Amino acid sequence: VNSIKQANEFGLNKSMHLAALLMFITDVHALGLTTAKGLVLTESFYWDMNNDTRAWTKKIVEKSPNNWPNMIHAGCYSAALHYLKTAHDMGAAEAKKSGVETINRMKKMPVEDVCFGTTTIREDGRHLVPAYLFEVKQPSESKGPWDYYKLRVTTSPKDAALPLSQGKRAFIKTCSVRGAPWGFGWPARRLLPLPLWAWAAKRTKDGGRGRAARPRELTNAPSP
């Protein structure tokens, strides 16, 4: 955000297109269209994509009028909803028995929600959704609050994700480890934030060890 502000101050955005490697619509809102105009970025969700995303966003804005949803909010909603649908399909008792079986069922079931439509979860746990290349509108092009993006390119789910052959396939093996009923082995330990891993480790029957020992600094981690 600061780099974009400085580029605007020095007039660099007048002679080139700035591209943000990781940016959300909430960041664009913080910058304002005068500063962010012409910026190119990628998100997998935009509130104004279709009638479903607009209707869902309207419900969110009623509770949070100054913080409209970005792709992280939409992704968390999609993941939580899909888990609840899976648990309902399996039955709560069965879903509690094994995190591995629940995850495997989540992968088999199509993901259906208003944010991303009908999508799938790949064998390695990646949620395959389209990626959109947006350009931030000029102030004169915006027709209302948070009307910030114009679509430039759509990348298909298959092309937007790293091929399975090039990914961390060890995670697939770890999810079938009998000693880790929640499926939290070493690969997940590297991906999960520290507090979340501490919580997950507390919930596994063997203390979250699986095939590898739990990090020493988490031994005395408080249970939420």
Buried (B, 14 or more C-beta within 10 A) or exposed (E): EEEBBEBBEEEEBEEEEBEBEEBBBBBBBEBEBEBBBBBBBBBBBBBBBEEEBEEBBEEBBEEEEEEBBBBEBBBEBBBEBBBEBBBEBBEEEEBEEBBBBBBBBBBEBEBEBBBBBEBBBBEBBBBBBBBBBBBBBEEEEBEEEBEBBEEEEEBEBEEBBEEEEEBBEEBBEBBEBEEBBBBBBBBBBEEBEEEEBBBBBBBBEEEBBBEEEBBEEBEEBEEE
